[in-house]
Amino acid sequence: MILIRDISTLLSLAGAAAKDGRRVTEADLGISQKQAILIDKGVIQWIGASGKVPKQFAKAKIKEVSAKGLTVLPGFVECHTHLIYAGNRAAEFEMRNQGVSYQEIAAKGGGILSTMKNTRQSSVAELVRTGQQRMDHFVSQGVTTVEIKSGYALNLKDELKVLQSVQKLSGARTVATFLGAHALPPEYKTYESYLEYLGNEVLPQVKRKKLATRVDVFIEKGFFPLEASERYLRKAQELGFEVLIHADQMTLSGGADLAVKLGALSGDHLLQISEKEIKNLANSNVTCVMLPAADLYTKTNYPKAKELIEAGARVALATDFNPGTSPTQDLNLVGLLARLEMKMTLPQVISAYTVGAAHALNLHKEVGSLEVGKSADILCIDQSWDCLFYSVGERPSKMVFSRGKKIFDSLK
């Protein structure tokens, strides 16, 4: 057993978890002082006042770890990334900054197809090497769970290669999502025929090889159409996959309503939704994943987070880290944009990056809050919790634990 003691302030997020991450207030952060956490086999066994370990554990062999008076909260959950890819799209960033639209760049073979060429040419070893560097950067910010999408290879061999690379990463736990329906590869003339290929040929292979448990699709004007995407996602559900949707980012494409209709885990982006879609999402179990760093880079409006929260929807935050429209891994930037541009309160931001994000990955029974029976995914920071998501570029993380194992320590 491991006893983490000398915790100055603990944020359990138990109240936010009990409310399923909806309408979170400061009272839901579960703030307490001078606490300790007892862990066995990576699972939290007890949380209580420091120096008062229950008698039933008195005879157990306990290794003590000092939190050195730090503030402790659940590890952050990064629920939307495109972490495995090769190359960069810095030139396209300059083009967009000079007025060329994302769709125009894509129509000329740039965008996702540009990254596709580089990713197809890369070996698993190369993808793992760069992927591990990016993983380590997330961990250093207190991230203990990282969702990673495929979608930058767009054929059977290389999509499987990307998913195999995810399995070789170490540090935080990983959740793999198959996003073969990210763009139309040059081998196919229509989105419908490509979706049929993915559903009939690729998804069964992904399932058989146990490379991903989730399927995503980019529903958008100029990308995958709504009706064909629905057929594809239903096929994925028949095969036993959980589903989610890149929805209503550039146009109101119907993705949010389809997410509700299919019982998807999440609808991601959601920039274009109206009051009707907000009400529909609020009355569902779909998690609304907000990606404000992508909105900053693409110079678009920000999601209606305040309206969604007030309506009762559950929201999550993530970086959308990718080489094209959000080439940043900075969680502080994401949280700051949520506060400044999306009018979210700090407790709402903290919950969105823990409880809400855990729901988006269907891991809320295991991570997102610090409670007995949940995984010991723990972040220790050297500042008060009310200084979180306040200063871009700041790194308050000092120790990070995943399943009770220390995966980052800057205090050595």
N, C-alpha and C positions, 0 to 999 in steps of 0.2 A: 504493500500500500504506500501511497504518497500523500503527505500532508503539506499543502501549501498554506503557510501561515504568514503572519505579519502583513495582512492586507489592510491598507488604511481605509479605503472605500470600495465597496462591492456593488456593482450593478448587475443584478441577476436577470433582469428582463422577464421575470416570471409573470408579472402582471400583464405585460404586452403579449406574452405567449398565451395566457389564459383568455385573452380577448381576440386570439387569432390574428394579432397585428392590426386590428382595426381601431380607429379613433384613439390612438395612443396619446397619453399625457405623461407629464413628469412622474406622477404617482405610479405609473405602470413600470417604471424603470427598476423598481425593487432595490432602492438605495439603502445600504446599511453600512455600519462602521465596524472596524476592528474584527474582521471575519477570518475564517479559515475554511479550506475545502479539502475533504478527504476523498481520495481517488483509489479505485482498485480496478485493475485490468482495463484502464482507460475510461472507466465510467464513474461518475460522481456518486459517492455513497452517503455523504453528509456535508452539510454546510451549516456553520454556526459560529458562535463567538470564539475567538482565538483563545486557545488554552483550555477549552472545555470539550474535548473529544469524548463522545459517549462511551459508557462503560463496556458496551458489547465489542468495542474495538481495542480494549485495553491490552489484550494479549497478542494482538496482531503485530507483525513486524512492519514498522512504519518508518519510511524514509522522509525526513522533513526537508522541505525546500522553502526558503524565505522569499517572500514577495518584496522584501526590503521597503515596506511602507508604500508600495505603488498602488495605484487605482486598478481594479480588476473588473473586466466585463467579458461577455462572450466574444469569441473570435469572430471576425467579420466573415460574412458569406458573400463571395463574389459570384453572382448568379447568372451573368451574361458576358462571356468573353469569346473571342476568336483567337485564342492564344497560340495555336500551332499554325504557322505559315512561314513562307520564305520570301525574302526581298522586302522592298518598301515602296510606298507610293508618294514620296515627297514631291515629285514633279507634279503629280495630280493635285496635290494640296495647293500648289502655286496656281495651277489652272483654275481651280474652283475659286480661289481668292481673287482671280482676275475676271470672274463672271461666268465661267463655263459651268453648266449644271452637271450634277451627278449623272443624270440620265444621258446627257450628251457624251460624256466621257465613256460611259459604259457602251453606248452605241458604236463608238469608234474602236472597241476592243480593249479599252482601258478598264479601270475599276477592278471588280472581282476577277475578271478574265486575265488581267495583268498579273495578279497574285497567283492565279491558277497555273500559269506557265512556269513560274519560279518554284512553286510547291511541287508540281509534278516532277520537276528535274531534281529535287532534293531527296537525299537518302533519309531513312529513319534516323540514323545516327545524327545527321545534321539538324533534323527537325527537333530531336530530343535535346540536343546541345543548346539551341537557341530557346527552346521551350522551357528548359530548366532554368535558364537565366531569368526569364520572365516570371516563372513560378517563384523563384527566390525573391524577386522584387516584391511580389504580392505578399509573400510571407513576412517580409521585413516591415510591412505596414499593418500586420495583425490579421491577415487573411488566413483562415484555417480550412476553408472549403472553396474550391474554384471549379466552376462550370466551364467546360471547354467544348466549343463546337467544331465539327469538321466543316466542309463547304468551300475549301480553297483548292480542291483537286478535281471534283466533278466527274470522276469516272470510278469504276469499281475498284481497280487496283490501288489507285492512289488515295481514294477516300479511306479505304481500309488501312492504308499505310499511316495516314494521319491519326486515325483512331488507335492504331497500335502504338503510336508515339505517345499518346496521352497516357496509356497504361504504364509507360516506362518512367514517368515523372515521379519525383519524390518530394516530400515536404508536406504540403497541405493535401487533404483528401481531394480527389478529382471526381467530377461527374461529367461523363461524356455524352454529348448530344450530336446526333446525326443531322447535319444540315446540307445534305446533297442538293436540296432544292434551294440553293442560294443564288444561282444565276444559270442561264442557259449555256451549256458548253458548245463549242463549235461543231461537235459531232452531231448535233441535233438541230432540226429546223423549227420545231414547235415546242412550246412549254408542255403541252399536253402529252406529246410522245415521250418527252424526257421524264415526266412524272410517272408515266406507265412503266418505263424502264426501271426507275428507282423502286417503284412499288413491287414489281414482279421479279426483278433480278438482284437488286442491291440490298433492299431491306431484309430479305430472308438470309442473306449472307452475314449481314451485321448482327442479326438475331442469333444465328447459329454459332458465330464466333464470340458472342457475348462481348461485343465491342462498344455498345451503347444501349441505354435503356430508354432514350428519349428521341423524338423526331420533331424537327423544327422546319418551317417553310417561310420564305420571304414573299408574302402576298402584297403586291404593289403594282400600280400602273407601270407597264414596261417590264414587269417581271412576272411572277407566277399569278395566274388568274384565280379568282375566288372559287368558281365551281370545280375546276380540275384539282385545286388544292384541297378542297373538302373531300373529294373522292380519295385522294392520296392519303390524307390524314386518317380517314376511316379505315383504309387498308392497313396503315401503321397500327391503329388501335386493335384491329383484328389479329395482328401478329403479336400483340402484347406490349407494344410500346406506349409510353406516356407521350402526350403531344403538347406542343406549344406553338406560338405563332409570332413572327415578326409582323406586327399589325399596324395599319393606319399611320405610317411614318410620314410619307410625302403627300399622300392623298387619302381620302376617306374611302378605303377599299372594301370595307366589310369584315376585316380581319378580327376586330374586337367582338362583334356579334357572333362570328363563327367560333371564336374561342369559347364563348359562353355556351353556344349550341352544342359543342363537342365535349364540354367539360374539360377543357384544356387546363394544364397547370398554370400557364401564364399567357398574357398578351403583352408583348414587349414593344416599346416606343410610344404608341398611342397619342401621337401629337395632334391628329386631326379630329379626334372624337368630339361629339356634341353632347348635349344634355341627355339625349336618348341613350347613347352608348354608355355614358357615365352611370346612369340609373341601372342599366342592364348589368354592367360590371359589378356595381355595388351590391346587387341582389344575387350575385353568383359567388362561387368559390374560386374564381380565376384571380390570380395575383397580377396586379398591374405593375410591370417592371419599367421604371423610368430610367432613361439613359441620357442625362443632360450634357455630358461631355460631348456626345455625338451631336447634340443640338448646337452646342457652342461651335464645334468645328465646321458644321454645315450651315451655320448662320441662319437657323430656322427658329420658329417659335418653340417654347418649352411646353411640356405636357401640363395639363390642368390638374396637377397633384392636389392642390388645396381643395378643389371642387370634388375630386374623387374621394379624398379622405373624409370630407364633411358629409358626403353621401353614404359613407360606410364601407367604401371599397378598401381592400388591403393593398398596400403599395410596397414595392421593393426598389432598391437602387443598385446600380452596377455601372461599371466603366464602359461596357461595350468595347473593350480594348480590341482594336483591329488596325491593320495598316492603312486603311483608307479614310474612314470617316470618324475615327476616334483613336488616334495613335497615342493614347496616354494610359498609364496604369495608376494614376494618382487618385486615390480614394478621397483625399482632402479636397481636391478640385471638384469631384462629383458632389460631395456633401455640401460644399460651399455654394455651388450653383443651385442645389436643391433649396438651400435656405434663401439665397438672394433672389433667384429667378422664379422659383416654384412656390415660394412662400411657405415652405415646410418649417415647422418648429424643430429645434434640436432634438427633443425626445422622439419626434416622428422620424427624423433622419437616422438616429441610432437604431430605432426599431426596424426601419426599412432595410438597413444593412446587416441585420441579424435575424430577427423573427420573420419579417416579410420575405427576405431573400431565402430563408430556409423553407418557407412554404412554397416558393417558386420552384424549388428543387424537390419538393415532396420529402424533405428531410426534417420537418419541423418537430417530429417526435424524437429526434436524435440531437439536433444542433439548433443554435439560434438563441438559446437562453441557458443559464446556469441553474440547473435543478437536479435533484436526486433522480438517478436513473438515466440521465442524459450524458452524452459524450463530454469528456473533459477537454473541450476546445476553448482555450482561455487566452485572453490578451491582457497583459500587464503594461500600463502606461505611466509615464512619469509626470503627469499633469492631472489637474482636476477634470472630471468628465465634461464640465461645461466649456472647456477649451477645445473640445473635439470639433473638427470640421469648421475651423476658424481661420487657420493660416495655411495657405497653399504651400506645398513643398515641405511642411514640417513633418518630422517622423517621431512621434511620441512613443512608439512601440519599443519596449525594452526586453520583454520576454513573451514568447508565444508558445503555447502548448497545443498539440493536436492529439486527441485520445490519451491525454495524460503524459505524452512524451514531449519534451522540450525540443522545438524545431527552430527556435531563434532566440538568441541571447546576446544583447549588446552590452551587458554589464560585466562580461568576463574580463 
